């Protein structure tokens, strides 16, 4: 039963970075944030591209969202600012309870088109969320399987 | 025991596309190739970005390689043409027998820098192949964990 679940912007600090280690898609991005914090290149509690949901003191879901500029838009028509979404992940004990949908609904609330490159086997989830396969264009997509979400009035760019 | 193993450029035809279905990373790219073939947008036996190894009549390993133009190079110094490598995969029954290394050595034989974005848990393999973590740069790398290979005289671009 989910009540009063808030999606929060996550700040870069040792506590958050420690919690990130529980997520499977912990990678270069997190290691780089840790190094920047240790070397005082970023201040404690500076903004991160991550959003997440806390259950008590535990971070149980997270994703990165980054606003791409219209001039780099190769996916939508008309060309416009859009969101890249990556590393959407809910910890195993909390799956199947709607947290993934809360995260995606949060991303949609910006009313910008969204592009993601999902992990293998998560296509069923993304379809339920209203995402569709983008046409594959090798020079643009390389090893990706891009999925896109179109808000009203936006269509896919023809490739 | 591997003797006379050749890495071949794979042509787009129904037989190859059928064999691709055995690989875990079958995705938009392969589906798009199938549609193009069915709709006569590409001719039978036209070139693909895939290379592979056959064992008898079976394709047992494959990868995509694509030459990126120097003007899009954000990873290497001096900026130059480089190879994007993706979907390197050896079928389960043939792993641990050196086929992955044969594929990577083939990619290296072009004597261009290589960039890849490996799947989680394959870092040990890439390290053995002489690849190193690229510095993470969010605007450039988004959800990727880029690894690079530097031929002699090439270094990583400072970000």
Interface residues (C-beta under 8 A of the other chain):
Chain A: X24 X25 X27 X28 X29 X31 X32 X49 X64 X66 X84 X86 X87 X117 X120 X133 X134 X135 X136 X138 X139 X141 X142 X143 X144 X145 X146
Chain B: X24 X25 X27 X28 X29 X31 X32 X49 X64 X66 X84 X86 X87 X117 X120 X133 X134 X135 X136 X138 X139 X141 X142 X143 X144 X145 X146
